[in-house]
Amino acid sequence: MGTVIVVTSGKGGTGKTSLTGGVASCLAALGRRVLCIDMDTGLRNLDITLGMTDRVLMDFSDVLEGRCPLDRAAAAHPMLPGLFLLTAPLRSSPESLSPEAMEALLDRARTEYDFILLDSPAGVGAGFRLACAGADRAVVVATSDASALRDAQRVVTELALPSVQLVVNRVQPQLLRRLRATIDDAMNTAGLPLLGVVPEDERVMLAANRGVPLILDTAGRGAARAYLNIAKRLEGRRVPIMHLR
């Protein structure tokens, strides 16, 4: 059975969508069968991160409301075998969509995929609650600044899942040193165990604009290496935390 992971954040701008796409791409590159679901109704962007803007025909509301089965609605990635995307509807509101139907969709997905990554909307509104319906574990994405970590704390109080871990994203080591702060400080503030650390990397945006997953564009360096390390940890491997200079 596959594992459903909701990727969330307390505020926008943490790089949550880029992280979701990057880690999903790495899991597929490792030979896993992966489904990404963009849960941000009306504001979807995961298709851009994955380079799949011209591949998406159906969205997850088509599956929830019985217009299309999951295996037809999920679009296959053109360059990464095993990676699939189910995008968000542009017009439906999360309040109008059934959490019970989402749980049924995820139950079906568990039988077909090794990992299902849900890109949740930021904050703790109706979209967040829909994204958490049926999830097995959560990854909270935050930057190292105080406001992002405070908002991450708020998200943690709303998550009733057995496993919740932190990714500190878009880290700038020089700025941390000037603030006399550490990743341990971020962990203590968020109150979560650390899943990974990802450096600020302009190649994330460059790869998205080229429509190429980062792992295929800059394998082994910067954020791509950090995403790969996180993917391996999700598989259960012991991988040292990336040291940022």
C-alpha positions as CSV (number, residue, x, y, z in Angstrom):
1,M,0.0,0.0,0.0
2,G,1.2,3.5,-0.8
3,T,1.8,6.3,1.6
4,V,-0.2,9.6,1.4
5,I,1.9,12.7,2.5
6,V,0.4,16.1,2.8
7,V,3.0,18.9,2.2
8,T,1.8,22.1,3.9
9,S,3.0,25.4,5.3
10,G,1.7,28.1,7.5
11,K,2.2,30.9,5.0
12,G,2.9,31.4,1.3
13,G,6.4,32.0,-0.1
14,T,8.1,29.1,1.6
15,G,8.7,27.2,-1.6
16,K,6.2,24.4,-0.7
17,T,5.1,23.7,-4.3
18,S,8.7,23.6,-5.6
19,L,9.6,21.2,-2.8
20,T,6.6,19.0,-3.5
21,G,7.5,18.7,-7.2
22,G,11.2,18.3,-6.5
23,V,10.8,15.5,-4.0
24,A,8.2,13.7,-6.1
25,S,10.5,13.9,-9.1
26,C,13.3,12.4,-7.1
27,L,11.1,9.6,-5.8
28,A,10.2,8.8,-9.4
29,A,13.9,8.9,-10.4
30,L,14.6,6.4,-7.7
31,G,12.1,4.0,-9.3
32,R,9.0,4.7,-7.3
33,R,5.5,5.2,-8.7
34,V,4.4,8.6,-7.5
35,L,1.2,10.6,-7.8
36,C,1.3,14.4,-7.1
37,I,-2.1,16.1,-6.3
38,D,-2.3,19.8,-6.5
39,M,-4.8,20.7,-3.8
40,D,-4.7,24.5,-4.3
41,T,-8.0,25.1,-6.0
42,G,-8.1,28.2,-8.1
43,L,-4.3,28.9,-7.7
44,R,-2.6,25.7,-9.0
45,N,1.1,25.9,-9.9
46,L,2.4,22.4,-9.4
47,D,2.0,21.7,-13.2
48,I,4.5,24.5,-13.9
49,T,7.0,23.1,-11.4
50,L,6.8,19.7,-13.0
51,G,6.8,21.0,-16.6
52,M,3.4,19.6,-17.3
53,T,1.3,22.7,-18.2
54,D,0.3,21.1,-21.6
55,R,-0.4,17.7,-20.2
56,V,-3.3,18.3,-17.8
57,L,-6.8,17.7,-19.0
58,M,-8.7,16.6,-15.9
59,D,-8.6,17.7,-12.3
60,F,-9.2,16.0,-9.0
61,S,-12.8,17.3,-8.8
62,D,-13.5,15.2,-11.9
63,V,-12.5,12.1,-9.9
64,L,-14.3,13.2,-6.7
65,E,-17.5,13.8,-8.6
66,G,-17.4,10.7,-10.7
67,R,-16.8,12.2,-14.1
68,C,-13.5,10.4,-14.7
69,P,-11.7,7.5,-13.0
70,L,-8.3,8.2,-11.3
71,D,-6.2,6.2,-13.8
72,R,-7.5,8.4,-16.7
73,A,-7.4,11.7,-14.9
74,A,-3.8,11.4,-13.6
75,A,-1.4,12.7,-16.3
76,A,1.9,10.9,-16.9
77,H,5.1,12.9,-16.9
78,P,6.8,13.1,-20.3
79,M,10.4,12.6,-19.0
80,L,10.1,10.7,-15.7
81,P,8.4,7.3,-15.9
82,G,6.4,6.6,-12.8
83,L,5.5,10.3,-12.1
84,F,1.9,11.4,-12.4
85,L,0.0,14.6,-11.8
86,L,-3.6,15.2,-10.7
87,T,-4.2,18.9,-10.8
88,A,-6.6,21.2,-8.9
89,P,-9.8,22.6,-10.3
90,L,-9.7,26.2,-11.3
91,R,-13.3,27.1,-10.3
92,S,-14.4,24.8,-7.5
93,S,-14.2,26.0,-3.9
94,P,-12.7,23.6,-1.3
95,E,-15.9,24.0,0.7
96,S,-17.9,22.5,-2.1
97,L,-15.8,19.3,-2.3
98,S,-16.3,16.2,-0.1
99,P,-13.6,15.1,2.3
100,E,-15.2,11.7,2.2
101,A,-14.8,11.5,-1.5
102,M,-11.2,12.7,-1.2
103,E,-10.5,9.9,1.3
104,A,-12.0,7.4,-1.2
105,L,-9.8,8.8,-3.9
106,L,-6.7,8.4,-1.8
107,D,-7.7,4.8,-0.8
108,R,-7.7,4.0,-4.5
109,A,-4.4,5.8,-5.1
110,R,-2.7,3.8,-2.3
111,T,-3.3,0.6,-4.4
112,E,-1.7,2.1,-7.5
113,Y,1.2,4.3,-6.3
114,D,4.0,4.0,-3.8
115,F,3.8,7.6,-2.7
116,I,1.0,10.2,-3.1
117,L,2.1,13.8,-2.4
118,L,-0.6,16.4,-1.7
119,D,0.5,20.0,-2.3
120,S,-1.8,21.7,0.2
121,P,-2.7,25.4,0.1
122,A,-0.9,27.5,2.7
123,G,-2.7,28.2,5.9
124,V,-5.3,26.3,7.8
125,G,-8.5,27.0,5.8
126,A,-10.9,24.7,4.0
127,G,-8.4,23.8,1.4
128,F,-5.9,22.7,4.0
129,R,-8.5,20.5,5.8
130,L,-9.5,18.9,2.5
131,A,-5.8,18.2,1.8
132,C,-5.4,16.5,5.2
133,A,-8.4,14.2,4.7
134,G,-7.0,10.7,4.5
135,A,-3.3,11.6,4.8
136,D,-0.9,9.3,6.6
137,R,1.8,11.8,7.4
138,A,2.6,15.5,7.0
139,V,5.6,17.5,6.0
140,V,5.5,21.2,7.2
141,V,7.6,23.5,5.0
142,A,9.0,26.7,6.5
143,T,11.8,29.2,5.9
144,S,14.1,30.1,8.8
145,D,12.5,33.5,9.5
146,A,10.5,34.0,12.7
147,S,7.1,34.7,11.0
148,A,7.3,31.5,8.9
149,L,8.2,29.4,11.9
150,R,5.4,30.9,14.0
151,D,2.9,30.1,11.2
152,A,4.4,26.6,11.1
153,Q,3.6,26.2,14.8
154,R,0.0,27.1,14.0
155,V,-0.3,24.4,11.3
156,V,1.2,21.8,13.7
157,T,-1.7,22.4,16.1
158,E,-4.2,21.5,13.3
159,L,-2.5,18.3,12.2
160,A,-3.8,15.1,13.9
161,L,-1.4,12.7,12.1
162,P,1.1,10.1,13.5
163,S,4.1,11.6,11.7
164,V,4.7,15.3,11.2
165,Q,8.2,16.5,10.1
166,L,9.8,19.8,9.2
167,V,11.7,20.9,6.1
168,V,13.6,24.2,6.5
169,N,13.5,25.5,2.9
170,R,15.3,28.3,1.0
171,V,18.0,28.5,3.6
172,Q,20.7,31.2,3.2
173,P,23.6,30.3,5.5
174,Q,25.1,33.7,5.5
175,L,21.9,35.3,6.6
176,L,21.6,32.6,9.4
177,R,25.0,33.5,10.6
178,R,24.2,37.2,10.7
179,L,21.1,36.5,12.7
180,R,23.1,34.2,15.0
181,A,20.5,31.5,14.3
182,T,20.8,27.8,13.5
183,I,18.6,25.0,12.1
184,D,18.3,23.7,15.6
185,D,16.6,27.0,16.5
186,A,14.1,26.5,13.7
187,M,13.3,22.9,14.9
188,N,12.8,24.1,18.4
189,T,10.5,27.0,17.4
190,A,8.4,24.8,15.1
191,G,8.5,21.9,17.6
192,L,9.1,19.3,14.9
193,P,11.7,16.7,14.0
194,L,13.8,17.6,11.0
195,L,13.2,15.8,7.6
196,G,15.5,18.0,5.6
197,V,17.2,21.3,4.8
198,V,17.1,22.9,1.4
199,P,19.4,25.8,0.3
200,E,18.1,28.9,-1.5
201,D,18.9,28.0,-5.2
202,E,18.1,30.1,-8.2
203,R,18.2,26.9,-10.3
204,V,14.8,25.9,-8.9
205,M,13.1,28.8,-10.7
206,L,15.2,28.4,-13.8
207,A,14.3,24.7,-14.1
208,A,10.6,25.5,-13.6
209,N,10.6,28.1,-16.3
210,R,12.3,25.6,-18.6
211,G,9.7,23.0,-17.8
212,V,12.3,20.5,-16.6
213,P,12.3,18.8,-13.2
214,L,15.2,20.0,-11.2
215,I,16.7,16.5,-10.6
216,L,17.1,16.2,-14.4
217,D,18.5,19.7,-14.8
218,T,21.1,19.9,-11.9
219,A,21.4,16.5,-10.4
220,G,23.8,16.3,-7.4
221,R,23.9,20.0,-6.6
222,G,22.2,22.5,-4.4
223,A,18.4,22.1,-4.0
224,A,18.4,19.1,-6.3
225,R,20.7,17.2,-4.0
226,A,18.6,18.2,-0.9
227,Y,15.4,17.0,-2.6
228,L,17.0,13.7,-3.4
229,N,18.1,13.3,0.2
230,I,14.6,14.0,1.4
231,A,13.2,11.5,-1.0
232,K,15.6,8.8,0.3
233,R,14.5,9.6,3.9
234,L,10.9,9.2,2.9
235,E,11.8,5.7,1.6
236,G,13.2,4.9,5.1
237,R,16.9,5.3,4.3
238,R,19.4,6.9,6.7
239,V,20.9,9.9,4.9
240,P,22.9,12.6,6.7
241,I,21.4,16.1,6.8
242,M,23.0,18.3,4.1
243,H,25.6,20.6,5.5
244,L,25.2,24.2,4.1
245,R,28.1,26.6,3.9
